């Protein structure tokens, strides 16, 4: 495991985090030679499943979805 002084980590934090992400190798941050933190790569995420079409079969159509829902007189009265 790579060890880095806290002052160097502070100066190069973003690039070191990117290095951990790419190499999947942790980095130990030290202060006066003693470990204070470890930067480790995240654990792999589980696949959440398919998104497109994930609600297939969960809806129910009741009645005519194309035709009007009321008469023309009802529509004009509501204006």
BELGI-V652917 format. One record per backbone hydrogen bond with DSSP energy under -0.5 kcal/mol. CO is the residue of the C=O (numbers start at 1). NH is the residue of the N-H. If there is no record, write none. Layout:
BEGIN
((CO/NH) (CO/NH))
END
This chain:
BEGIN
((2/28) (4/30) (5/9) (6/10) (7/11) (8/12) (10/13) (12/16) (13/17) (14/18) (15/19) (16/20) (17/21) (18/22) (19/23) (20/24) (26/2) (27/39) (28/4) (29/36) (29/37) (30/6) (31/34) (34/31) (37/29) (38/40) (39/27) (51/53) (51/54) (53/56) (55/58) (60/62) (61/63) (63/65) (71/75) (72/76) (73/77) (74/78) (76/79))
END
